[in-house]
Amino acid sequence: MYQSKIAGMGYYVPKNIYSNDDLTRFMDTSDEWIQERTGIKERRFADRTEETTTTMAIEAAEIAISRAGVTAQDIDFIVFATLSPDYYFPGCGVLLQREMGMREIGALDVRNQCSGFIYALSVADQFIKTGTYKNILVVGSEKHSFAMDFQTRSRNVSVIFGDGAGAVVLQPTQDNHSGILSTHLHSDGADAEILAMYYPGAHANKWLKNKPSFPDQELGGLFLTSEQLESGAALPYMDGPAVFKKAIVKFPEVIREALASNNLSEKDIDLLIPHQANLRISQYVQKLLGLRDDQVFNNIQKYGNTTAASVPIALCEAWESGKIHTGDLVCLAAFGSGFTWASALIRW
Ligand code: UT7
């Protein structure tokens, strides 16, 4: 069995910066509310027409691939995590493969929202461990801005999320003491609907069956109707307080699980990189685990919550700013829609 190591990483955030004050031009909100409840000061929004989830992923991937000392032709598998794909199908993995001129390699799309990157990393880790592949590109990328509703009715969602992408290249290493020590994945679908976007979706007929517009026919239906668009049924829905309560339980649980399975404890963590959901969640988890400020990395202040991109962006930014050293124990952890939650423990 091989061990996987992160051989290169990169991130990309769009140029357009929107401060909290900028958002007050579109909805009834305030810098004070957003900073106090989430810690966010500003976020990046992709160019509306020129940038997509795939183009941002390519920017991040090019940096990761070059830092790994390989070329796009050397990549032998892609795992792409996003909840904001360019198309309903096919997924962004094949678009990235095409645009980067890669060989006819496998491309897998992961739909695990905020935990998506750690799920993707875990899948890649298994392929490296078994010796199946030697250079796997793992990506998390999101263009939330295109699907968010910048009106007061959706302000609890639209002030939180931002756009961006992060990528890593995983390679095998013979050194059994470094690299990905373990990954831990969980889900509980009991509350799947409290952080979700229901439409377009295959259960649209259920929503429509008592509406006058429902087609009177034996088969088929409507994928997305103007009624759904107007009523806001095709917008992301989040019961923020309920998600918050669950997150502050599952984050520490999955971090402790990772530590225990490697016979380590909280004091061994050099850097915890939590999914950037809310600064208050990160601070709560930090306190509960008894970690110092320098043991936890946060950049939600600058980018908001970038869902599947948040962990790789934070990991790469932490590394670029010299916060990760050889031998360090780095813990990645995430929680989000599904619910799904996950962690990865890495010896650098
Ligand atoms: O990464 C995916 C996982 N997602 C999360 O982890 C999100 C977890 N949840 C949260 O981060 C927080 O629940 C939020 C930041 C979403 C909301 O913070 P909160 O402290 O839970 O506020 P709330 O939803 O209970 O709303 C409090 C008040 C409400 O007004 P009333 O009913 O008390 O009059 C909201 O209407 O704040 C109002 N409100 C806003 N006011 C100004 C909600 N959004 C805004 C806004 N600006 N953007």
Residues whose N, C-alpha, C, O or C-beta is under 5 A from the ligand:
A	BS01	UT7	D28 T29 S30 W33 R37 T38 C114 R155 N156 V159 G240 P241 V243 F244 A247 A277 N278 N305 F335 G336 S337
